[in-house]
Amino acid sequence: MAQDILNNTADKQSDVPSPAPLAAKRTAQERVAATSDKFLRRFVAIWICFALVLWLFLYAAIPTVQYVGFVMFAAGVSAQLAIRYECLKLARYLIVIPVATAVLMVPLLTNGVRTPIFANMPLLLLLAGWMLGRRAMAGLAAVFLLGVWAYWLAEAKAWLTLAAPLRGADVWSMVWFFNTALSGIVVWFLVKNYETDFRQQAELQRQLAAVLKFNETILLNSPLPIGVYAYNGQCVAANDAYAQLVGATREKLLAQNFHNIGAWHASGLHESCMAALVHASPQRREIRVTSSFGREVFVECRILPAPLNGENHLLIQFIDLTEHKV
């Protein structure tokens, strides 16, 4: 039961908003980046092979457009060199930027907005999103849109005169064939990357569940009275020893919020709890309380701030000192 309550703590904290835990977010980003780096190495190797095959094919079949294969091959080799020296971020840019630049500049010398190389824009956006992130993808999309609009305007206003003949069916078929093949490779690596990350995340969740179950067992079966309170004061876990000490049921303890317990304010325990939360430092206080059975007990409270889901909770140990005080 304590585990269920711990997992549903956020539902009981409607009066205090819960910000996204930055530490957990950074950990997730680092884990995805590590997975992506592993696949980046494989992808660049496949990219180089693909570009070399494309270059040789174009050189033999359509030499006038072999520059596409050359640019891809050069980008792949440059990225491979960056990977060799562990410059993984640079490798990502070296894959995307040269090809994107070629897509924008080649139409200036060929067929403008009718140039087949424009068909590669969606693929490059997908590649940029995976390699460089959403912001880079959005920026590249804006650049592509601006480029298409600029070429259209230049032709509409007769600022740009295209002397090169329009590409034939052989060029267009080649573009779509290799574009489809490369899209399949990119998507395969992208999906494989996140499948691997998902398996890692699932394993971490399984390990976390096992740890929570182990901690729950220790807490519930501990002979030492223990209560766990969320950062907003709500009790989220309590063991039977705690319930016996104060003469209440665990259900009643779990319904309490220490901000609303008058005895905690009067004894100074509330002040110590707030100090532990604010300063994230352990606190200690001795108090005298009267249980629901009318028994007066002296208790030493050891207040330990404990991070849970990115927020400080309080684990409070209650040590009965009555025998030593009487």
N, C-alpha and C positions, 0 to 999 in steps of 0.2 A: 504493500500500500504506500509505504514511504516513497518507493521509486516512482509510482504513478504520480504522486503529489509533486515530487521534485521535477518530473518531466512536464507537469502542467502548471509550474509556478507562474509563467507569464500570464495565464488566464486569470490569476488572482491579483494581478497588479495593475488593474485598469486605472487606478487613481494616479499611478506614476508611469509615464511612458517609458518604454524600454528601447534604447537606441541600439542600432546594429552593432554587435561586438566587433570592434576594429581588429582585434588580435585574431579572431577566428577568420575574418575576411582576408587578412594578410596571409594566414596559413593556407587557406584555400587557393589563393592566387599563386602562392609559391609552389603548391603541389601541382596545380595545372601547368605552371611554367616548366617545372621539372619534367613532367610527362611530355609536354610539347617540345622541349629541347631534344629529348630522345628521338622523337619522330622527325624533328627537323633534320637531324643527321641522315636519316634514311631517305627522307624526301629529297634532299639536295642531291644525293647520289642517283636516285631515280630520275630527277630533273635533268641532270647532266647527260645521262644515257638517252633520255627522250629527245633532248635538244640535239644531240649528235646525230641520232637517226633522222630527225626532221631536217637537219642541215644537209646531210648527205642526199636525202631524197629530193629536196628542193634543188640542190646543185645539179642533180642528174635530170630531173624532170622539168622544173620551172626555175631556171637559174636567175631570172629577173627578180625573184622574191626570196632568194636564199638568205637575205639579210635577217629575216625573222629567226631562222635557225641559228644564225651566227650570234645574234643578240642574246638569245636564250642560253646558248652554250657559254658565252662569255660571262653572263650573269651567274650561271651555275658554278663555273670554275672560280670566280671571285668569291662567291659565298662559301665554297669548299675551303678555300684558303683562309677565310675568316674563321671558319669552324676549327680548322687545324690549330689556330692560335687562340682558341676559346673565346673568340669575339662573336658570340651567338647572336646578340642583338644586331650587330652590323651585318651578319650573314642574312638575317631576315630582310633588311633593307636592300641588300645587294640582289636579292631574288626579285623583289617587287619593283623597285624604283627604275632600274634600266629598262625593263619591259614596258612599264607604264609610260616612260618617257618616249620610247619608240612608238607606242600606240598613238601618242599625241602628236608626234613630229612627222611620222611617215606620211600621213595624209596631205601634209603641206607640199610634198613633192610628187604626189601621185594623183589620187582621185577625190581628195577632199572628204566630204561626209560619205561618199560612196566607196571609200576604201575598205576592202574586206577586213583589214586588221582591226577596225572598230568593233567587230564581232567578239573580240577578246575582252572587251571591257567588263562584262559581268563576271567572267572567270577571274580577272585580276582583282575585282572587288572582293570576291570570295577569298582569294589568296591573301589579300591585304588584311581582311578581317581576322583570319586565322594567324597570320604571321605577326601582325603589328597591333591588332586590337581594334575595337569598335571606332575609336576616335580617328585613327588613321584611315580606316575604311570610309568613314563619313567624309573626311577631308578629300580623299582620292575621288570619291563619287562626285563631290562638288566640282573638283577640277575637271573631271571627265565631262560633266554636264556643261560647264563653261566652255570647254574646248569644242564640243559638238555645236553649241550655239554660235561660237565665234566663227567656225568654218561655214556654217549655214549663212550667217550674216555676210561674211566676206564674199561668198558666191552670189548671194541675193543682191548685193550692192555692186557687184562686178569689181570688187577690190582684188579678187584672186582669180587669176586665169589658169586653168588646168590644161596643160598641153599634153599630158600623158593620156593615152587611150584607156577607156574603162576596162577593168579587169574582166577576163572571160570566165566561162563556167568552170574551167579547170582550176583556176585560182580559188574561186569561191568554194568548190567542192573540197579542195585541199584544206582550206581554212576550217570548214565545218567538221571535217574528218578529224583533224588533229586537235581542234578545239574540244570536240566531244571526248576524245581519248584523254586529253590532259585534264579535263573536268572530272572524268571518272577517277583518275589518279589522285587529284587533289581531294575530292570528296572522300575517297577511301581512306586516305591518311587522316583526314579531319575526323571522320567517324571513329576510326581506330584509336585515335588519340583520346577522345572523350570516353570511349568504352573502357580504355585502360584506367583513366582517371576515375570513372564511376566505380570500377572494381576496387580501386584503392580506397575510395571513400566508403564503400560498403564494408570493407574489411575494418577500417577505422571505427565505423559505427558499431560493428559487431564487438570489437575489443572494448569500446566505450561502454556498451551495454553490459558486458561481463564485469567491468570494473564497477559500474553503478550497482549491479546486483550484489557483488562482493561487499561493497561499502554499506549497502542497505542491510545485509545480513549482520555485519559487524555492529552497526548502529542499533538495530532492533534487539539484538541479543546481548548487548553490553550491560553489565551490572551497574555501570556508571550512568546516572541520569544525564541524558543528552537531548537538547532541542536544537533544531535548525530553523533559522529565521531568515526570510528574504530581505532584500535591501529596503523594502517598503514596510518592514515590520511584521509581515504575515508569517505565522508559523507554518512551515512546510514539511517538517518531520519531527517526530517525538517518539521516544521508546517507552516501554512499559515501566522502566525504572524511574523515569521522569514523572510519569503519571502517578506512580505510587508515592513518590516523594511529596507531591503537592496535593494528593488526594483527589485526583480528577481522572477522567478517561482520556485516552489518546485522542478520541474524536473531539472532545471539548478543547483540548490543547491546540489541535490543528485549526480550530475555528478562531483562535485568538490572534490579535495583532498587538504587539507590545507597546505600540503608541497609545493604545486604549486601556492599558492595565494600570490602574491607579497605584497599586503597590510598587510597581517598577519605578514610577515617577518619585514616589515618596522615599524609596530606599536609595535612590541614586543609580539604580541599575540601568534605567532608561538612558541616563546621561552617559554612562560607560559604553552602552551599546552604540549610541550615536558617535561617540569618539572613535570607537573601533571601525565603524563604517567610513567616517570622514577621513581618518588618517590611515586606514588600512593597517592598523597596528593592534596587537593583542592587548586586552585589558583584563584587570582582575579586581573584584570587589566582593566584600563580605556583607551579607545582608541577613536580616531576620524577618521571616515570613510566617504567617499562620496558614496552615493547610485547611482544606475544606472540612477536615475532621476536627478542627479546633486545636490541633497540635502546633505548638510553636517550635520552629526549627531554625537553626543557624546554618547558613549555606555560603560556601565560597563559590563564586561564579567566575569561571575562566572563559573569557569571551575571545574567540578566535575568528578573525575575518577569513573567509574562504571564497575564492573566485568560483563562480558557477555560471556558465553561459555568458561569460564576459562581464559579470556584475558581482560585486562583493555581497556575500551572504554571511550570516553569523552562525557559527557552531558554538553553542554554549554548553559547557560542562558544569553540572551542579554537584558539589561535593558536600555531603552532610557533615557538619562540624558540631552537631548538637551535643554528642557525648563529650566532646572536649570543652564545650562552653558551660555545661551544667555543673 
